[in-house]
């Protein structure tokens, strides 16, 4: 078996988990679900797939200290900070360069840092299937989640029938990637049975993804080549990234590569999965009380049902006579909103961003 690598993207801001999630300590550095930070859980899951020496984490300068604390098992040199965020295509390109330096022909997985997966054994098996697919041919492999609802918050992948079988599991040819749809369109996707949610989990070999960059994102590829040359001449990534990374085009890997490529296959997931996108999602992962309330920390509900109440630092947070609320208390900020409007937290943060006094709460 070829040498395998895993690169975890841990640079997001987790805005919909404010006020717990902040710029320097976002969602993936917090125990939103479980007892350890989401990133720590992600690293633990992939240790059965690749050795710790082959696991990288790409983060931001402001989160680097938190990532180090969350990843004590990984070599310090495998924790790499972008000077500034340039979206997922640039992060994928950086991952490609890091792996290429170690093993030019190796396959590597690109994985988000903040997903919840409980069935670790099946997850590791399926990731092994995705690696086997990537190592068998010149293909870009993605892991697709079978949709359970007509969700408009995900991109979709349309499969075009069986491609190859690995370990008793079929990889499917991909017809196309689809942007986040309208509700009516998503309902059609769900009914057809031909679509998967795009969970942002990819596996590919270095030469294959490099060829995709060269063919479909030539400007980004040229910038990455300059970063690679500068790192080789100076012997360090830090100076090369500081000088050149901010000049890379800002574009997602879906737009830059996946939507344009014709050599994409999808491995249907057979493990549980949740991207835990906003506060209401945590209710699926904690036992409720008799009235359906999910309480974390020192929290109480009297005469109310289906609330989520999260309280920190020994502060008692109580809700009386209210239903379907999200209430989150932290030492310097408290959030109260309805579950139905939890996505609007991002609009609130934009207001804080534009307020001189509000920025300290971001």
N, C-alpha and C positions, 0 to 999 in steps of 0.2 A: 504493500500500500504506500502511496506517495505521502510525503510530509504534508500535514494539514495545518492551516492557521485559522484563527478567528480574530476578527476586528470588531470591536463594540463601539458604536457611536454614542457618546455620552456628552453631548454639548447643548442639548435642548434646554428650554427655560421652564417648561411645565407650568405655563401661566394659569391653566384652568384649575390648578391646585393651590392657588394663592388663598389665604395668606401663609400657609405652611411653606409652600414652594416659593423660593426667592431666586434671584439671578445667581448668587454664589452658592446656594444650596437648593437646587431645583428638585423636581420630582424624583429623578433617578438616584439622588443622594439621600432620600428619605425612606423610612419604612411605611410607605403609603399602604401597602398590603404586605403582611408578614412582619417579622420581628427585626429584619435587617434591611439596610438600604436596597432599593430595587437593583442597583448596579451590582452589589455584592451577590445578590441572588442570581443574577444573569451570569456572572463569572463562575459561580459554583456549578451552574447547569452545564456550561460548556467545557469544564475541566475533564469531563468524561469523553470529550470529542477531540480535544487538542491538549498537549502539555502546556503548563503555565508559561514556559519560555516562548511559546508560539501564540500567546493571546495578547493582543494589543488593545488599548483603549484610547480613542481619540476624543479629546475634550477641549475646553477653552481655558485660557490663562486664568480667568477668575474662578474656575471650578477645579483647577489642578490639585490644590491642597485637599479638597474634599474627596476627589477621586483617589488620591493616594491613600487617604484614610480608609476608604471603602474597599480598596483592592490590596490588602497587605500581602496576599499570596503572589502577586505579580511582580516581575522585575521592574525596578523604577524606570529603566530605559524604555519599557514597553508602554508607558503612559505618556502620550504625546499631546501637547497643547497646540491648537490652532491659534495664531495671533489674533484672528477674528473669524467669525462664522462666515462661510461662503456657500452654505447649503450643502446638500448631500452628495452632489456630483463631485465637488472639490474634495470632500471628505473621503469619498470612494477612491479618488485619484491618489490622495495621500496614503490611504491604506494600501493601494496597489504598489506604491513606491517602497513602503516599509517592508512589505512581504517580498517584493522583488529583490531587495538588497540581501535578504536572507536566503531565498530559494526562488530563483527566477521562473521556474516552471510550475510552482506549487499552486494548489487550489486554496482559496480562503473564503470564509463566510463573512458577510457584512450583516451585523445584527443590531437592532435597537437595544438600549440599555434598560428600558422601563416597562417591559411586558410581563404579564403574570401567566406563568405556566406551572401547573401543579404536577402533571404526569411527566416527571423528568426522564424516566427510562424510555418512554415512547418518543419524547422530544429528541433525545440523543439518537435513537434509532432512525428517526426521519431525517435528522441532520446528516447522519451517515449516508442515507439514501441520496440526499441532495449532493453530497460530496461525490458519491459514486457516479452520479449522472454527469457532474461537471468534469470528472476525470475521464469519462468514457468518450467524450466528443467535444467539438468546439462550440459549446453552448453556454448561454447565460441562464442560470437556474434560479428560480424563485420558489418560495414555499407559499402556497395559497391556502387561505382559510375558507372552509365551506360556510357560506353566509347563512345565518339563522334568522335574520330580519332584513327588510329592505332598507338598510342603513345608507344614509346619504353622506356620511362623514368619511367613508373610505373610497379609495380608488378600487376598480375592479379589473380582474384578469379574465378574458374569455378564452377557454381552452378549445382545442380543435381535434380532440381525440387522442388515443394512446400513442406514445412515442417509444419508450423502452421500459423494461421491467427490471427492478433492482430489489433484491431481498424480499420478493413477493409483493412489491409495491410499484404501481405504474407511475411513471412520469408522463405528463401529458404535453403535447405540442401546444403552443400558445398562438392564438389567432391575433389578439391585440390587447393592449392595455387601454383602459377607459378611465377618464377623469371622474371625479365625484359626481354622481348623477342626480337628477331630480327624483323625487319620491316615486312618481309614476314609472320612470325608467328603471329605478332600482327594484320595484315590484316585478317588472317584467324580467329583469335579470334573475331574481330569486326563483320565479316560476319556471324559467327555462332550464335550470339545472346546469347551465354551461359556464357559469361564472364563479369566480372565487374573489374573496377580499384580498387586496394587496396589502400585506402586513409589513412590507419593507424588509423582508429577510431574503438575502441573496447569497448564492455560492457560485464562484467562477474561478477559472485558472488565470494566473497573471497574464499570459500572452493573449488570452481570449478577450478579457476586459480591456487590455491595452489596445487591441485591434479595434474594439468598439469605440473607444475614445478617439482614436485616430480617424475612424470613418465618420462618426456622427457628431463629434464635438471637437473639431480640429483646433479651435482657438484655446480651449481648455487643455487639450493634449499638449499644445506647444508650450503653454505656461507650466504644465507639470514637468515637461522635459527640462525646462530651465531650472526648476526647483531641484530636480534630480542631479543635474550637472553641477549646480552650486553646492549641493550637499556633498557630492563626491570630491570636489576641489577643496572644500574647507574642512571636510572630515566631520562636520556636525550638521544636524538638521536645523538647529535653532536659528542660526544666522540666515540660512537659506529661506526658511519659512517666514521669518520676520521681514525680509526684504521683498519676497516675491509672492507669498500667499495672498496678500490683500489685492493683488492685481488679477487674480483668477476670476473668471466669469462666475456670477452667482446664479446657479441653476440647480434644480433637483435632478437626481439620478434618473428618475422616471422620465422627465422631459428630455434630458440629454442623451440617454442611452436606450432605456427599455422600450419606449414608444416607437423608436426608430429602427430597432433591431428585429431581424427576421429569424434569428437563431436562439429564440427564447423557449424554455420549457418550464412547466410548473409541476411541482411535487405537492399533491394535496395533503394537507396536514391531517394527522389522525390523533393529535394531542389536543388537550384543552388549551384555550388561548383567550386572553383578554388584554387589550391595550390600555385599559383603565384610563380612558380619556378625560374624565372629569369627575368631580366629587360623587355624583349619584352612582357611578360604577362600583364604588367600593362596597355598596350594599350587597353585591353578589358574593363577597368574600368573607363576610363576618356574620355570625349568627345574630338575628334580630331578637328583641324582646317580644313579649306576647302581643304587643300592639304594632309590631313591625319596625320599631325604632332601632337603629344601629348606633350604639354608643361607644365612643373611644375616649379613654381617659376619664377624668372625674366629671361625668355628665349625667343628667337626669331629664326625663320628660314626664310631665304630669298632665293627664287629660289630652294627650296628642298621639298621633299615629304616623308611621312611615317617615319619620324624621331621621336625618343623619346629624349627629352632634359629636364634634371632635374637640377635645379640650386638652391643653398642655400645661405643664409646670404646676400641677397640683391646684389649678384654678377650677372651681366648680362652675360649670356652665349649665343652666337650667332652662328648659322650655316648658311653658305652661299653655295649654289650650290651643295649640297650633299643629297643623298637619303638613306633611310634604315639604319640610324645610331642610336646608343645609345650613348648619351653624358651626363655624370653625373659629375657635379662640386660640390666639397665640399671644405672647407677652406684649407685643406692640400693635396688634391689629386684630379685629374681629370681623368675620364675614357672616352676614345673614342674607340668604336668598332662597327663593323657591327652587325645588329640584328642576322644575320645567325650564327655568331661566338660568341654570348654572353656566351655560356656555357664554353668557354675557359678561362673565368675569373679565374676559379679555378686553372688553370695551372699557370697563372700570380702570384697568391697568393703563390703558392709553391716556385716560384723563390724569392719572397719577404721573405718568411720564411727562406730561406737559405742564405739570405744576412743580415749581421749584421746591416747595416743601413736601410734595408728595413722593419725590424720587427716592427718599430714604426708606420707603416702604416696599420698594420693588426688589 
